[in-house]
Amino acid sequence: MEHKLIDGVQVPLTAEEIAQRQSDEQAWNAGAFDRAMADLRAKRNRLLSATDYLALSDNTMTTEMSAYRQALRDITEGITTKEQVEAIVFPTKP
């Protein structure tokens, strides 16, 4: 049985509280993929931003750097599960 603390005393949850908690947990678990993708995109965007200066018109980007930046942009392609997100290996910056 699940409990809550009220003034330091364990009190059993009501059926409604248990149902609400289960609903909240299901919603949290359902959002795991979206949170993982948001984290992945944030990291990818930071890595791209760190090399944005190389893409300015007065620079000639190397083929390796261009391939690295493209790999970063493509890193989210085809990902459909949280496990796939967690298995991502970022490309090595040249």
N, C-alpha and C positions, 0 to 999 in steps of 0.2 A: 504494500500500500504506500502511496506517495503522501508526503507530509509537507507542511510549511511551518515556519517558525513565527510565532506571535508572542512577543515579549519573552523570548527565550524558551518558549514551550512548544514542543512539536504537536501540531494539530493536523489530523488527517484532512486531505483535500476532499472537497465535495465532488460528486459525480460531474457537475458542471465545470468545476475547476480542472478536473482531470481531462474532460473532453476538450476544453479550451487549450490546455497545455499540449495535448496530442496534436490538435489542429495547428498550433504555433510551431511545433517541432516539424510537422509535415511541410509547412510553408517554408521554414528555414532550410530543410533538406532539399526541397524543390528548387530553391534559389541557389544551390551550391554551384551549379554549372555557370550561371550568370555571374556570380561573384568571382569564380576562377577565371572566366574569360575577361572580366574587367581588369583583374590583376595582371593577366597576361598582356593585354593591350597596353596597360600603363607602362609595364616594363619595356615592351617593344617600342612604344612611343618615346620613352626616355633614351633608348639606344639610338633610335633614328635621329632624335634631336641633337644628340652628341656629335653627329656627323653631318648635320644640315649645312654647316658652313662649307663643306666640300662640294655641295651641289650648287653653289652660287655661280653665276655666269662668268665670273673672272677666274674660275678654277677649272682645271681639267681633271675629272675624276678618273682614277684608275679603274680598269676592268674588274679587279678584285673588289674594290670598294663598292662599285656599282652592283656587283653580284651580291655582296653582303647586305646592302640596303634593300635589294629586291627580295632576298631571303627573309629579311625581317618583315617586310610588307606582306609576304605570302605566309607567314608563320601561323596565321589563324585559319587558313584555308582547310576546309574539310573536317574541322574539329567538331564533334557532336557530344562528347562526354567529358565529365570532370577528370576521369582517368587519363584521357588523351591530353588534356591540358597539363596535368601533372607530369606527363612523360615528355613534354617538350624539352628539346635541347636547343638552346639558342646558338646561332652560328658564331664562329670566332671572328672577331674584328681583325681585318688584315693590318 
